Amino acid sequence: MRIVSHRKLKEFYETKGCEDSRLALERWYNVADKATWKNLSDIKVDFSSTDYVGNQHYVFNIKGNSYRLVVVIKFTIGYIYIRFVGTHKEYDKINCLTI
């Protein structure tokens, strides 16, 4: 899969107080980058707690659910667009379908 953009992950884990997310986010990135996912079932092989929330948006629990990652996945073209990365508390304040 092609991921747009790694910079969002890096900016997040370089933020003061979020440094502990680095290892988990980089692991997610490395797995997703090498993946050839075609549907949610394929994703769940690598990340069993992934949720589909509609409108091509998927939510990944990061670092034991301390953080959330919301992405748009276009399976037909093999692209992942990072829409949100944040704490669980920040995630509760957003609408996953519209970000």
Phi and psi restraints in degrees (range 20) as a CNS / XPLOR table:
assign (resid 1 and name C) (resid 2 and name N)
       (resid 2 and name CA) (resid 2 and name C) 1.0 -101.2 20.0 2
assign (resid 2 and name N) (resid 2 and name CA)
       (resid 2 and name C) (resid 3 and name N) 1.0 127.5 20.0 2
assign (resid 2 and name C) (resid 3 and name N)
       (resid 3 and name CA) (resid 3 and name C) 1.0 -108.0 20.0 2
assign (resid 3 and name N) (resid 3 and name CA)
       (resid 3 and name C) (resid 4 and name N) 1.0 127.8 20.0 2
assign (resid 3 and name C) (resid 4 and name N)
       (resid 4 and name CA) (resid 4 and name C) 1.0 -119.1 20.0 2
assign (resid 4 and name N) (resid 4 and name CA)
       (resid 4 and name C) (resid 5 and name N) 1.0 113.2 20.0 2
assign (resid 4 and name C) (resid 5 and name N)
       (resid 5 and name CA) (resid 5 and name C) 1.0 -130.3 20.0 2
assign (resid 5 and name N) (resid 5 and name CA)
       (resid 5 and name C) (resid 6 and name N) 1.0 142.3 20.0 2
assign (resid 5 and name C) (resid 6 and name N)
       (resid 6 and name CA) (resid 6 and name C) 1.0 -62.2 20.0 2
assign (resid 6 and name N) (resid 6 and name CA)
       (resid 6 and name C) (resid 7 and name N) 1.0 -29.2 20.0 2
assign (resid 6 and name C) (resid 7 and name N)
       (resid 7 and name CA) (resid 7 and name C) 1.0 -56.4 20.0 2
assign (resid 7 and name N) (resid 7 and name CA)
       (resid 7 and name C) (resid 8 and name N) 1.0 -37.2 20.0 2
assign (resid 7 and name C) (resid 8 and name N)
       (resid 8 and name CA) (resid 8 and name C) 1.0 -61.7 20.0 2
assign (resid 8 and name N) (resid 8 and name CA)
       (resid 8 and name C) (resid 9 and name N) 1.0 -39.8 20.0 2
assign (resid 8 and name C) (resid 9 and name N)
       (resid 9 and name CA) (resid 9 and name C) 1.0 -65.6 20.0 2
assign (resid 9 and name N) (resid 9 and name CA)
       (resid 9 and name C) (resid 10 and name N) 1.0 -46.4 20.0 2
assign (resid 9 and name C) (resid 10 and name N)
       (resid 10 and name CA) (resid 10 and name C) 1.0 -61.9 20.0 2
assign (resid 10 and name N) (resid 10 and name CA)
       (resid 10 and name C) (resid 11 and name N) 1.0 -45.0 20.0 2
assign (resid 10 and name C) (resid 11 and name N)
       (resid 11 and name CA) (resid 11 and name C) 1.0 -60.3 20.0 2
assign (resid 11 and name N) (resid 11 and name CA)
       (resid 11 and name C) (resid 12 and name N) 1.0 -38.1 20.0 2
assign (resid 11 and name C) (resid 12 and name N)
       (resid 12 and name CA) (resid 12 and name C) 1.0 -66.5 20.0 2
assign (resid 12 and name N) (resid 12 and name CA)
       (resid 12 and name C) (resid 13 and name N) 1.0 -52.0 20.0 2
assign (resid 12 and name C) (resid 13 and name N)
       (resid 13 and name CA) (resid 13 and name C) 1.0 -74.9 20.0 2
assign (resid 13 and name N) (resid 13 and name CA)
       (resid 13 and name C) (resid 14 and name N) 1.0 -9.3 20.0 2
assign (resid 13 and name C) (resid 14 and name N)
       (resid 14 and name CA) (resid 14 and name C) 1.0 -90.8 20.0 2
assign (resid 14 and name N) (resid 14 and name CA)
       (resid 14 and name C) (resid 15 and name N) 1.0 -4.1 20.0 2
assign (resid 14 and name C) (resid 15 and name N)
       (resid 15 and name CA) (resid 15 and name C) 1.0 -73.4 20.0 2
assign (resid 15 and name N) (resid 15 and name CA)
       (resid 15 and name C) (resid 16 and name N) 1.0 136.9 20.0 2
assign (resid 15 and name C) (resid 16 and name N)
       (resid 16 and name CA) (resid 16 and name C) 1.0 -56.5 20.0 2
assign (resid 16 and name N) (resid 16 and name CA)
       (resid 16 and name C) (resid 17 and name N) 1.0 128.8 20.0 2
assign (resid 16 and name C) (resid 17 and name N)
       (resid 17 and name CA) (resid 17 and name C) 1.0 95.1 20.0 2
assign (resid 17 and name N) (resid 17 and name CA)
       (resid 17 and name C) (resid 18 and name N) 1.0 -12.4 20.0 2
assign (resid 17 and name C) (resid 18 and name N)
       (resid 18 and name CA) (resid 18 and name C) 1.0 -116.0 20.0 2
assign (resid 18 and name N) (resid 18 and name CA)
       (resid 18 and name C) (resid 19 and name N) 1.0 10.3 20.0 2
assign (resid 18 and name C) (resid 19 and name N)
       (resid 19 and name CA) (resid 19 and name C) 1.0 -60.1 20.0 2
assign (resid 19 and name N) (resid 19 and name CA)
       (resid 19 and name C) (resid 20 and name N) 1.0 -27.0 20.0 2
assign (resid 19 and name C) (resid 20 and name N)
       (resid 20 and name CA) (resid 20 and name C) 1.0 -70.6 20.0 2
assign (resid 20 and name N) (resid 20 and name CA)
       (resid 20 and name C) (resid 21 and name N) 1.0 -7.7 20.0 2
assign (resid 20 and name C) (resid 21 and name N)
       (resid 21 and name CA) (resid 21 and name C) 1.0 -87.1 20.0 2
assign (resid 21 and name N) (resid 21 and name CA)
       (resid 21 and name C) (resid 22 and name N) 1.0 -9.6 20.0 2
assign (resid 21 and name C) (resid 22 and name N)
       (resid 22 and name CA) (resid 22 and name C) 1.0 -56.4 20.0 2
assign (resid 22 and name N) (resid 22 and name CA)
       (resid 22 and name C) (resid 23 and name N) 1.0 -53.5 20.0 2
assign (resid 22 and name C) (resid 23 and name N)
       (resid 23 and name CA) (resid 23 and name C) 1.0 -59.8 20.0 2
assign (resid 23 and name N) (resid 23 and name CA)
       (resid 23 and name C) (resid 24 and name N) 1.0 -45.0 20.0 2
assign (resid 23 and name C) (resid 24 and name N)
       (resid 24 and name CA) (resid 24 and name C) 1.0 -67.7 20.0 2
assign (resid 24 and name N) (resid 24 and name CA)
       (resid 24 and name C) (resid 25 and name N) 1.0 -40.8 20.0 2
assign (resid 24 and name C) (resid 25 and name N)
       (resid 25 and name CA) (resid 25 and name C) 1.0 -68.9 20.0 2
assign (resid 25 and name N) (resid 25 and name CA)
       (resid 25 and name C) (resid 26 and name N) 1.0 -39.5 20.0 2
assign (resid 25 and name C) (resid 26 and name N)
       (resid 26 and name CA) (resid 26 and name C) 1.0 -67.8 20.0 2
assign (resid 26 and name N) (resid 26 and name CA)
       (resid 26 and name C) (resid 27 and name N) 1.0 -35.4 20.0 2
assign (resid 26 and name C) (resid 27 and name N)
       (resid 27 and name CA) (resid 27 and name C) 1.0 -63.4 20.0 2
assign (resid 27 and name N) (resid 27 and name CA)
       (resid 27 and name C) (resid 28 and name N) 1.0 -46.9 20.0 2
assign (resid 27 and name C) (resid 28 and name N)
       (resid 28 and name CA) (resid 28 and name C) 1.0 -56.8 20.0 2
assign (resid 28 and name N) (resid 28 and name CA)
       (resid 28 and name C) (resid 29 and name N) 1.0 -47.0 20.0 2
assign (resid 28 and name C) (resid 29 and name N)
       (resid 29 and name CA) (resid 29 and name C) 1.0 -59.3 20.0 2
assign (resid 29 and name N) (resid 29 and name CA)
       (resid 29 and name C) (resid 30 and name N) 1.0 -47.3 20.0 2
assign (resid 29 and name C) (resid 30 and name N)
       (resid 30 and name CA) (resid 30 and name C) 1.0 -63.9 20.0 2
assign (resid 30 and name N) (resid 30 and name CA)
       (resid 30 and name C) (resid 31 and name N) 1.0 -40.6 20.0 2
assign (resid 30 and name C) (resid 31 and name N)
       (resid 31 and name CA) (resid 31 and name C) 1.0 -67.4 20.0 2
assign (resid 31 and name N) (resid 31 and name CA)
       (resid 31 and name C) (resid 32 and name N) 1.0 -48.3 20.0 2
assign (resid 31 and name C) (resid 32 and name N)
       (resid 32 and name CA) (resid 32 and name C) 1.0 -64.1 20.0 2
assign (resid 32 and name N) (resid 32 and name CA)
       (resid 32 and name C) (resid 33 and name N) 1.0 -37.8 20.0 2
assign (resid 32 and name C) (resid 33 and name N)
       (resid 33 and name CA) (resid 33 and name C) 1.0 -62.5 20.0 2
assign (resid 33 and name N) (resid 33 and name CA)
       (resid 33 and name C) (resid 34 and name N) 1.0 -34.6 20.0 2
assign (resid 33 and name C) (resid 34 and name N)
       (resid 34 and name CA) (resid 34 and name C) 1.0 -89.9 20.0 2
assign (resid 34 and name N) (resid 34 and name CA)
       (resid 34 and name C) (resid 35 and name N) 1.0 -10.1 20.0 2
assign (resid 34 and name C) (resid 35 and name N)
       (resid 35 and name CA) (resid 35 and name C) 1.0 -73.3 20.0 2
assign (resid 35 and name N) (resid 35 and name CA)
       (resid 35 and name C) (resid 36 and name N) 1.0 159.6 20.0 2
assign (resid 35 and name C) (resid 36 and name N)
       (resid 36 and name CA) (resid 36 and name C) 1.0 -129.5 20.0 2
assign (resid 36 and name N) (resid 36 and name CA)
       (resid 36 and name C) (resid 37 and name N) 1.0 53.3 20.0 2
assign (resid 36 and name C) (resid 37 and name N)
       (resid 37 and name CA) (resid 37 and name C) 1.0 -64.4 20.0 2
assign (resid 37 and name N) (resid 37 and name CA)
       (resid 37 and name C) (resid 38 and name N) 1.0 140.8 20.0 2
assign (resid 37 and name C) (resid 38 and name N)
       (resid 38 and name CA) (resid 38 and name C) 1.0 -118.6 20.0 2
assign (resid 38 and name N) (resid 38 and name CA)
       (resid 38 and name C) (resid 39 and name N) 1.0 -13.7 20.0 2
assign (resid 38 and name C) (resid 39 and name N)
       (resid 39 and name CA) (resid 39 and name C) 1.0 -168.3 20.0 2
assign (resid 39 and name N) (resid 39 and name CA)
       (resid 39 and name C) (resid 40 and name N) 1.0 177.9 20.0 2
assign (resid 39 and name C) (resid 40 and name N)
       (resid 40 and name CA) (resid 40 and name C) 1.0 -60.9 20.0 2
assign (resid 40 and name N) (resid 40 and name CA)
       (resid 40 and name C) (resid 41 and name N) 1.0 -36.5 20.0 2
assign (resid 40 and name C) (resid 41 and name N)
       (resid 41 and name CA) (resid 41 and name C) 1.0 -59.5 20.0 2
assign (resid 41 and name N) (resid 41 and name CA)
       (resid 41 and name C) (resid 42 and name N) 1.0 -40.1 20.0 2
assign (resid 41 and name C) (resid 42 and name N)
       (resid 42 and name CA) (resid 42 and name C) 1.0 -63.5 20.0 2
assign (resid 42 and name N) (resid 42 and name CA)
       (resid 42 and name C) (resid 43 and name N) 1.0 -42.0 20.0 2
assign (resid 42 and name C) (resid 43 and name N)
       (resid 43 and name CA) (resid 43 and name C) 1.0 -62.3 20.0 2
assign (resid 43 and name N) (resid 43 and name CA)
       (resid 43 and name C) (resid 44 and name N) 1.0 -42.7 20.0 2
assign (resid 43 and name C) (resid 44 and name N)
       (resid 44 and name CA) (resid 44 and name C) 1.0 -65.4 20.0 2
assign (resid 44 and name N) (resid 44 and name CA)
       (resid 44 and name C) (resid 45 and name N) 1.0 -19.8 20.0 2
assign (resid 44 and name C) (resid 45 and name N)
       (resid 45 and name CA) (resid 45 and name C) 1.0 -63.6 20.0 2
assign (resid 45 and name N) (resid 45 and name CA)
       (resid 45 and name C) (resid 46 and name N) 1.0 -39.5 20.0 2
assign (resid 45 and name C) (resid 46 and name N)
       (resid 46 and name CA) (resid 46 and name C) 1.0 -90.1 20.0 2
assign (resid 46 and name N) (resid 46 and name CA)
       (resid 46 and name C) (resid 47 and name N) 1.0 -36.8 20.0 2
assign (resid 46 and name C) (resid 47 and name N)
       (resid 47 and name CA) (resid 47 and name C) 1.0 -135.8 20.0 2
assign (resid 47 and name N) (resid 47 and name CA)
       (resid 47 and name C) (resid 48 and name N) 1.0 91.3 20.0 2
assign (resid 47 and name C) (resid 48 and name N)
       (resid 48 and name CA) (resid 48 and name C) 1.0 -65.9 20.0 2
assign (resid 48 and name N) (resid 48 and name CA)
       (resid 48 and name C) (resid 49 and name N) 1.0 -22.3 20.0 2
assign (resid 48 and name C) (resid 49 and name N)
       (resid 49 and name CA) (resid 49 and name C) 1.0 -94.5 20.0 2
assign (resid 49 and name N) (resid 49 and name CA)
       (resid 49 and name C) (resid 50 and name N) 1.0 12.2 20.0 2
assign (resid 49 and name C) (resid 50 and name N)
       (resid 50 and name CA) (resid 50 and name C) 1.0 -67.5 20.0 2
assign (resid 50 and name N) (resid 50 and name CA)
       (resid 50 and name C) (resid 51 and name N) 1.0 139.3 20.0 2
assign (resid 50 and name C) (resid 51 and name N)
       (resid 51 and name CA) (resid 51 and name C) 1.0 -120.0 20.0 2
assign (resid 51 and name N) (resid 51 and name CA)
       (resid 51 and name C) (resid 52 and name N) 1.0 139.6 20.0 2
assign (resid 51 and name C) (resid 52 and name N)
       (resid 52 and name CA) (resid 52 and name C) 1.0 -93.4 20.0 2
assign (resid 52 and name N) (resid 52 and name CA)
       (resid 52 and name C) (resid 53 and name N) 1.0 124.7 20.0 2
assign (resid 52 and name C) (resid 53 and name N)
       (resid 53 and name CA) (resid 53 and name C) 1.0 -110.9 20.0 2
assign (resid 53 and name N) (resid 53 and name CA)
       (resid 53 and name C) (resid 54 and name N) 1.0 4.4 20.0 2
assign (resid 53 and name C) (resid 54 and name N)
       (resid 54 and name CA) (resid 54 and name C) 1.0 105.4 20.0 2
assign (resid 54 and name N) (resid 54 and name CA)
       (resid 54 and name C) (resid 55 and name N) 1.0 163.9 20.0 2
assign (resid 54 and name C) (resid 55 and name N)
       (resid 55 and name CA) (resid 55 and name C) 1.0 54.4 20.0 2
assign (resid 55 and name N) (resid 55 and name CA)
       (resid 55 and name C) (resid 56 and name N) 1.0 36.0 20.0 2
assign (resid 55 and name C) (resid 56 and name N)
       (resid 56 and name CA) (resid 56 and name C) 1.0 66.8 20.0 2
assign (resid 56 and name N) (resid 56 and name CA)
       (resid 56 and name C) (resid 57 and name N) 1.0 16.4 20.0 2
assign (resid 56 and name C) (resid 57 and name N)
       (resid 57 and name CA) (resid 57 and name C) 1.0 -97.4 20.0 2
assign (resid 57 and name N) (resid 57 and name CA)
       (resid 57 and name C) (resid 58 and name N) 1.0 134.4 20.0 2
assign (resid 57 and name C) (resid 58 and name N)
       (resid 58 and name CA) (resid 58 and name C) 1.0 -127.0 20.0 2
assign (resid 58 and name N) (resid 58 and name CA)
       (resid 58 and name C) (resid 59 and name N) 1.0 142.6 20.0 2
assign (resid 58 and name C) (resid 59 and name N)
       (resid 59 and name CA) (resid 59 and name C) 1.0 -115.6 20.0 2
assign (resid 59 and name N) (resid 59 and name CA)
       (resid 59 and name C) (resid 60 and name N) 1.0 127.9 20.0 2
assign (resid 59 and name C) (resid 60 and name N)
       (resid 60 and name CA) (resid 60 and name C) 1.0 -111.1 20.0 2
assign (resid 60 and name N) (resid 60 and name CA)
       (resid 60 and name C) (resid 61 and name N) 1.0 134.1 20.0 2
assign (resid 60 and name C) (resid 61 and name N)
       (resid 61 and name CA) (resid 61 and name C) 1.0 -83.7 20.0 2
assign (resid 61 and name N) (resid 61 and name CA)
       (resid 61 and name C) (resid 62 and name N) 1.0 128.2 20.0 2
assign (resid 61 and name C) (resid 62 and name N)
       (resid 62 and name CA) (resid 62 and name C) 1.0 -116.7 20.0 2
assign (resid 62 and name N) (resid 62 and name CA)
       (resid 62 and name C) (resid 63 and name N) 1.0 135.6 20.0 2
assign (resid 62 and name C) (resid 63 and name N)
       (resid 63 and name CA) (resid 63 and name C) 1.0 54.5 20.0 2
assign (resid 63 and name N) (resid 63 and name CA)
       (resid 63 and name C) (resid 64 and name N) 1.0 60.0 20.0 2
assign (resid 63 and name C) (resid 64 and name N)
       (resid 64 and name CA) (resid 64 and name C) 1.0 63.8 20.0 2
assign (resid 64 and name N) (resid 64 and name CA)
       (resid 64 and name C) (resid 65 and name N) 1.0 32.5 20.0 2
assign (resid 64 and name C) (resid 65 and name N)
       (resid 65 and name CA) (resid 65 and name C) 1.0 73.9 20.0 2
assign (resid 65 and name N) (resid 65 and name CA)
       (resid 65 and name C) (resid 66 and name N) 1.0 15.6 20.0 2
assign (resid 65 and name C) (resid 66 and name N)
       (resid 66 and name CA) (resid 66 and name C) 1.0 -72.4 20.0 2
assign (resid 66 and name N) (resid 66 and name CA)
       (resid 66 and name C) (resid 67 and name N) 1.0 -30.3 20.0 2
assign (resid 66 and name C) (resid 67 and name N)
       (resid 67 and name CA) (resid 67 and name C) 1.0 -129.4 20.0 2
assign (resid 67 and name N) (resid 67 and name CA)
       (resid 67 and name C) (resid 68 and name N) 1.0 159.3 20.0 2
assign (resid 67 and name C) (resid 68 and name N)
       (resid 68 and name CA) (resid 68 and name C) 1.0 -128.1 20.0 2
assign (resid 68 and name N) (resid 68 and name CA)
       (resid 68 and name C) (resid 69 and name N) 1.0 143.0 20.0 2
assign (resid 68 and name C) (resid 69 and name N)
       (resid 69 and name CA) (resid 69 and name C) 1.0 -124.8 20.0 2
assign (resid 69 and name N) (resid 69 and name CA)
       (resid 69 and name C) (resid 70 and name N) 1.0 123.6 20.0 2
assign (resid 69 and name C) (resid 70 and name N)
       (resid 70 and name CA) (resid 70 and name C) 1.0 -112.7 20.0 2
assign (resid 70 and name N) (resid 70 and name CA)
       (resid 70 and name C) (resid 71 and name N) 1.0 127.7 20.0 2
assign (resid 70 and name C) (resid 71 and name N)
       (resid 71 and name CA) (resid 71 and name C) 1.0 -132.4 20.0 2
assign (resid 71 and name N) (resid 71 and name CA)
       (resid 71 and name C) (resid 72 and name N) 1.0 157.2 20.0 2
assign (resid 71 and name C) (resid 72 and name N)
       (resid 72 and name CA) (resid 72 and name C) 1.0 -104.8 20.0 2
assign (resid 72 and name N) (resid 72 and name CA)
       (resid 72 and name C) (resid 73 and name N) 1.0 129.2 20.0 2
assign (resid 72 and name C) (resid 73 and name N)
       (resid 73 and name CA) (resid 73 and name C) 1.0 -115.9 20.0 2
assign (resid 73 and name N) (resid 73 and name CA)
       (resid 73 and name C) (resid 74 and name N) 1.0 123.5 20.0 2
assign (resid 73 and name C) (resid 74 and name N)
       (resid 74 and name CA) (resid 74 and name C) 1.0 -104.3 20.0 2
assign (resid 74 and name N) (resid 74 and name CA)
       (resid 74 and name C) (resid 75 and name N) 1.0 90.2 20.0 2
assign (resid 74 and name C) (resid 75 and name N)
       (resid 75 and name CA) (resid 75 and name C) 1.0 -60.2 20.0 2
assign (resid 75 and name N) (resid 75 and name CA)
       (resid 75 and name C) (resid 76 and name N) 1.0 -37.7 20.0 2
assign (resid 75 and name C) (resid 76 and name N)
       (resid 76 and name CA) (resid 76 and name C) 1.0 -64.4 20.0 2
assign (resid 76 and name N) (resid 76 and name CA)
       (resid 76 and name C) (resid 77 and name N) 1.0 -29.6 20.0 2
assign (resid 76 and name C) (resid 77 and name N)
       (resid 77 and name CA) (resid 77 and name C) 1.0 -110.6 20.0 2
assign (resid 77 and name N) (resid 77 and name CA)
       (resid 77 and name C) (resid 78 and name N) 1.0 -2.2 20.0 2
assign (resid 77 and name C) (resid 78 and name N)
       (resid 78 and name CA) (resid 78 and name C) 1.0 73.0 20.0 2
assign (resid 78 and name N) (resid 78 and name CA)
       (resid 78 and name C) (resid 79 and name N) 1.0 34.3 20.0 2
assign (resid 78 and name C) (resid 79 and name N)
       (resid 79 and name CA) (resid 79 and name C) 1.0 -114.4 20.0 2
assign (resid 79 and name N) (resid 79 and name CA)
       (resid 79 and name C) (resid 80 and name N) 1.0 144.1 20.0 2
assign (resid 79 and name C) (resid 80 and name N)
       (resid 80 and name CA) (resid 80 and name C) 1.0 -122.1 20.0 2
assign (resid 80 and name N) (resid 80 and name CA)
       (resid 80 and name C) (resid 81 and name N) 1.0 126.5 20.0 2
assign (resid 80 and name C) (resid 81 and name N)
       (resid 81 and name CA) (resid 81 and name C) 1.0 -110.2 20.0 2
assign (resid 81 and name N) (resid 81 and name CA)
       (resid 81 and name C) (resid 82 and name N) 1.0 119.0 20.0 2
assign (resid 81 and name C) (resid 82 and name N)
       (resid 82 and name CA) (resid 82 and name C) 1.0 -77.1 20.0 2
assign (resid 82 and name N) (resid 82 and name CA)
       (resid 82 and name C) (resid 83 and name N) 1.0 121.3 20.0 2
assign (resid 82 and name C) (resid 83 and name N)
       (resid 83 and name CA) (resid 83 and name C) 1.0 -105.3 20.0 2
assign (resid 83 and name N) (resid 83 and name CA)
       (resid 83 and name C) (resid 84 and name N) 1.0 -31.1 20.0 2
assign (resid 83 and name C) (resid 84 and name N)
       (resid 84 and name CA) (resid 84 and name C) 1.0 -157.5 20.0 2
assign (resid 84 and name N) (resid 84 and name CA)
       (resid 84 and name C) (resid 85 and name N) 1.0 139.5 20.0 2
assign (resid 84 and name C) (resid 85 and name N)
       (resid 85 and name CA) (resid 85 and name C) 1.0 -139.8 20.0 2
assign (resid 85 and name N) (resid 85 and name CA)
       (resid 85 and name C) (resid 86 and name N) 1.0 129.4 20.0 2
assign (resid 85 and name C) (resid 86 and name N)
       (resid 86 and name CA) (resid 86 and name C) 1.0 -172.3 20.0 2
assign (resid 86 and name N) (resid 86 and name CA)
       (resid 86 and name C) (resid 87 and name N) 1.0 -177.1 20.0 2
assign (resid 86 and name C) (resid 87 and name N)
       (resid 87 and name CA) (resid 87 and name C) 1.0 -73.5 20.0 2
assign (resid 87 and name N) (resid 87 and name CA)
       (resid 87 and name C) (resid 88 and name N) 1.0 165.3 20.0 2
assign (resid 87 and name C) (resid 88 and name N)
       (resid 88 and name CA) (resid 88 and name C) 1.0 -61.3 20.0 2
assign (resid 88 and name N) (resid 88 and name CA)
       (resid 88 and name C) (resid 89 and name N) 1.0 -38.3 20.0 2
assign (resid 88 and name C) (resid 89 and name N)
       (resid 89 and name CA) (resid 89 and name C) 1.0 -64.3 20.0 2
assign (resid 89 and name N) (resid 89 and name CA)
       (resid 89 and name C) (resid 90 and name N) 1.0 -42.3 20.0 2
assign (resid 89 and name C) (resid 90 and name N)
       (resid 90 and name CA) (resid 90 and name C) 1.0 -66.0 20.0 2
assign (resid 90 and name N) (resid 90 and name CA)
       (resid 90 and name C) (resid 91 and name N) 1.0 -38.7 20.0 2
assign (resid 90 and name C) (resid 91 and name N)
       (resid 91 and name CA) (resid 91 and name C) 1.0 -60.1 20.0 2
assign (resid 91 and name N) (resid 91 and name CA)
       (resid 91 and name C) (resid 92 and name N) 1.0 -38.6 20.0 2
assign (resid 91 and name C) (resid 92 and name N)
       (resid 92 and name CA) (resid 92 and name C) 1.0 -62.5 20.0 2
assign (resid 92 and name N) (resid 92 and name CA)
       (resid 92 and name C) (resid 93 and name N) 1.0 -17.0 20.0 2
assign (resid 92 and name C) (resid 93 and name N)
       (resid 93 and name CA) (resid 93 and name C) 1.0 -95.5 20.0 2
assign (resid 93 and name N) (resid 93 and name CA)
       (resid 93 and name C) (resid 94 and name N) 1.0 -3.4 20.0 2
assign (resid 93 and name C) (resid 94 and name N)
       (resid 94 and name CA) (resid 94 and name C) 1.0 -107.8 20.0 2
assign (resid 94 and name N) (resid 94 and name CA)
       (resid 94 and name C) (resid 95 and name N) 1.0 164.4 20.0 2
assign (resid 94 and name C) (resid 95 and name N)
       (resid 95 and name CA) (resid 95 and name C) 1.0 -107.0 20.0 2
assign (resid 95 and name N) (resid 95 and name CA)
       (resid 95 and name C) (resid 96 and name N) 1.0 107.9 20.0 2
assign (resid 95 and name C) (resid 96 and name N)
       (resid 96 and name CA) (resid 96 and name C) 1.0 -57.7 20.0 2
assign (resid 96 and name N) (resid 96 and name CA)
       (resid 96 and name C) (resid 97 and name N) 1.0 -29.6 20.0 2
assign (resid 96 and name C) (resid 97 and name N)
       (resid 97 and name CA) (resid 97 and name C) 1.0 -75.2 20.0 2
assign (resid 97 and name N) (resid 97 and name CA)
       (resid 97 and name C) (resid 98 and name N) 1.0 -20.2 20.0 2
assign (resid 97 and name C) (resid 98 and name N)
       (resid 98 and name CA) (resid 98 and name C) 1.0 -113.1 20.0 2
assign (resid 98 and name N) (resid 98 and name CA)
       (resid 98 and name C) (resid 99 and name N) 1.0 -3.7 20.0 2
